[in-house]
Amino acid sequence: MSVKHETTTERPGAVADDHGLWVAFGPVGAVGTIRRVGEAYAVALLDDAEPRGSYPNLEVAKAALRTALGPGAERPDFRAH
């Protein structure tokens, strides 16, 4: 009996994408960015001098950016660039 092993280059839990920058747009325009930096995703609001933090995948980074906008803020629309 032989066992076949399959390999993949995708990271576990990774979102398939070909982009390195996502801009978050709210009702008043751009409010923040997510940049892929190696295996992590760095989150920043537009007024931030430095990223607020790095996260293991795009979905967690989106959640962190939404949280950074504060209570009552509308959910932004994320667009890949």
Backbone as a ProteinNet text record, in pm:
[ID]
protein_1_A
[PRIMARY]
MSVKHETTTERPGAVADDHGLWVAFGPVGAVGTIRRVGEAYAVALLDDAEPRGSYPNLEVAKAALRTALGPGAERPDFRAH
[TERTIARY]
83.6	0	88.8	63.2	141.9	58.1	125.6	58.9	102.6	6.7	37.6	28	133.1	135.3	125.6	32.6	20.1	80.1	144.7	201.1	134.1	134.2	77.7	167	164.3	244.3	161.1	30.1	-55	-34	-40.9	-31.3	-164.7	-165.2	-291.7	-370.3	-496.4	-580.9	-558.8	-472.3	-442.6	-554.7	-574.2	-670	-593	-640.8	-572.7	-582.1	-470.1	-470.3	-342.1	-346.9	-229	-194.5	-243.2	-227	-142.1	-83.1	-5.6	-59	-166	-222.6	-373.7	-440.6	-585.4	-614.4	-704.4	-744.7	-886.9	-908.1	-1040	-1110.1	-1229.6	-1308.5	-1434.6	-1457.9	-1580.3	-1665.4	-1769.3	-1858.7	-1791.5	-1682.2	-1613.6	-1488.4	-1463.4	-1345	-1252.4	-1126.2	-1027.2	-1006.2	-1000.9	-983.3	-862	-811.1	-697.9	-645.6	-537.6	-475.4	-434.5	-424.3	-365	-258.6	-136.4	-25.6	27.1	49.1	110.6	260.2	314.2	456.5	505.6	563.3	604.3	482.7	477.4	365.3	258.9	278.4	186.3	116.6	16.1	-62.5	-60.6	-1.9	12.1	-104.9	-163.9	-282.7	-244.8	-297.4	-276.5	-397.7	-434.3	-531.3	-454.7	-523.1	-453.4	-367.7	-407.8	-330.3	-215.2	-203	-98	38	139.4	276	335.4	295	342.6	222.7	239	129.2	90.9	-35.3	-85.3	-50.1	-23.1	10.2	11.2	64.1	67.5	-14.1	-82	-174.2	-147.2	-182.3	-142.9	-215.6	-333.8	-404.4	-489.6	-538.6	-612.2	-742.1	-814.3	-941.4	-920.8	-817.1	-788.1	-745.4	-668.1	-625.7	-746	-841.4	-962.6	-1038.8	-1050.9	-1120.4	-1048.2	-915.4	-837.6	-858	-862.6	-884.2	-1024.3	-1124.1	-1260.3	-1265	-1197.2	-1193.6	-1124.6	-1017.8	-943.8	-1028.5	-1129.3	-1215.3	-1304.8	-1324.3	-1400.4	-1547	-1612.3	-1753.3	-1839.6	-1938.8	-2032.3	-1986.7	-1860.4	-1811.7	-1872.1	-1904.2	-1956.3	-1846	-1885.1	-1788.1	-1732	-1600.5	-1542.6	-1548.9	-1536.4	-1525.8	-1377.1	-1324.5	-1182.9	-1162.7	-1073.3	-1044.4	-896.5	-869.1	-729.7	-672.2	-546	-475.7	-347.4
-116.3	0	123.6	214.2	337	454	549.1	668.6	785.5	858.8	974	1100	1179.9	1306.1	1420.3	1511.8	1629.3	1747.7	1833.7	1953.7	2075	2182.2	2307.6	2421.8	2529.2	2646	2748.9	2724	2818.3	2808.1	2923.2	2927.2	2886	2811.8	2774.6	2899.5	2903.5	3016.9	3140.4	3132.1	3249.4	3275.8	3402.2	3442.2	3452.5	3384.7	3391.1	3532.7	3592.9	3727.6	3752.5	3851.1	3891.7	4036	4089.1	4229.9	4247.7	4364.1	4394.5	4514	4578	4696.2	4694.6	4717.9	4733.3	4866.7	4944.4	5072.6	5057.6	5105.4	5101.2	5233.6	5225.5	5344.6	5345.3	5459.3	5481.3	5583.7	5633.6	5728.6	5861	5895	6021.8	6003.3	5882.4	5854.5	5756	5758	5664.3	5691.3	5581.4	5593.8	5516.7	5421.2	5342.3	5249.3	5179.1	5086.1	4957.3	4853.8	4727.6	4694.4	4671.3	4636.4	4498.5	4417.9	4287.5	4309.8	4260.7	4272.3	4132.2	4065.6	3926.9	3839.7	3769.6	3681	3749.7	3878.6	3949.6	4063.1	4120.8	4230.2	4345.9	4459.2	4574.7	4670.5	4714.5	4800.4	4940.8	5041.3	5180.8	5263.2	5357.7	5458.1	5566.6	5649.4	5746.1	5843.9	5879.8	5974.9	5911.3	5780.1	5710.5	5728.6	5759.5	5768.5	5628.9	5534.7	5396.4	5302.7	5180	5083.4	5058.5	5031.1	5001.4	4860.9	4773.2	4635.8	4550	4429.5	4332.6	4211	4152.7	4043.9	3928	3806.1	3686.5	3664.8	3727	3710.1	3832.4	3840.7	3958.4	3978.8	3874.3	3889.3	3944.9	3901.3	3953.2	4099.2	4133.9	4272.7	4362.9	4315.8	4394.5	4419.3	4317.4	4331.6	4432.3	4429.9	4523.8	4666.7	4686.4	4821.2	4870.9	4783.5	4823.4	4863	4787.9	4818.1	4951.8	4980.8	5105.9	5228	5210.1	5322.3	5366.8	5279	5316	5278.6	5286	5248.4	5342.1	5284.7	5363.4	5395.1	5366.8	5393.4	5292.6	5340.2	5249	5154.6	5033.6	4935.3	4983.8	4989	5034.3	4926	4970.6	4882.5	4870.5	4749.7	4728.5	4702.7	4781.2	4766.6	4738.6	4632.4	4596.1	4692.3	4726.7	4814.8	4750.9
0	0	0	-94.6	-99.8	-51.3	9.1	59.5	-26	-78	-161.1	-76.1	-77.2	-3.8	-102.5	-77.2	-161.2	-87.3	-161.8	-101.7	-162.5	-87.5	-135.1	-91	-166.7	-129.9	-55.9	-41.3	29.3	179.5	244.3	389.4	448.9	558.4	622.1	660.8	626	661.2	576.5	477	395.4	296.6	267	165.3	34.6	-68.3	-196.9	-251.2	-281	-335.2	-413.6	-498.4	-574.6	-544.7	-435.4	-404.7	-279.6	-267.3	-148.2	-72.8	-126.6	-62	-75.7	36.5	37.9	103.3	45.5	101.9	154	276	338.1	312.1	251.5	221.7	306.1	372.3	446.4	373.1	437	371.4	334.6	402.4	373.6	288.1	241.4	159.2	228.1	187.1	241.8	390.1	468.7	613.8	665.4	588.3	635	527.7	562.4	467.7	537.1	455.3	497.8	394.4	439.5	349.7	385.1	281.7	305.2	319.3	429.6	458	489.5	390.4	407.9	428.9	540.5	573.4	658.7	690	778.6	703.7	769.3	713.1	813	773.3	861.3	841.8	953.2	953.2	996.6	924.2	962.5	922.1	1007.2	968	893	815.3	731.2	809.1	931.3	1011.3	1088.5	1085.7	1160.3	1093.3	1173.6	1121.7	1101	1183.8	1178.4	1182	1131.8	1142.2	1287.9	1310.1	1445.3	1489	1394.6	1426.9	1302.8	1316	1206.7	1247.1	1149	1176.1	1081.9	1122.2	1046.8	914.2	898	770.7	743	621.6	576.2	653.6	683	754.3	895.1	963.3	1097.7	1087.6	985.9	965.4	938.3	858.1	831.7	960.9	1043.8	1171.8	1261.1	1261.9	1342.9	1294.1	1164	1110.3	1146.3	1134	1172	1319.7	1404.2	1547.1	1572	1499.4	1516	1479.9	1396.1	1358.4	1473.4	1569.5	1688.6	1681	1797.2	1805.1	1720.9	1655.6	1576.6	1434.7	1403	1267.1	1170.3	1050.5	949.1	903.3	867.1	817.3	684.4	671.9	546.1	437.7	315.9	199.9	167.9	157.3	129.9	-19.2	-79.7	-222	-242.3	-316.5	-346.4	-449.2	-430.9	-524.7	-568.6
[MASK]
+++++++++++++++++++++++++++++++++++++++++++++++++++++++++++++++++++++++++++++++++

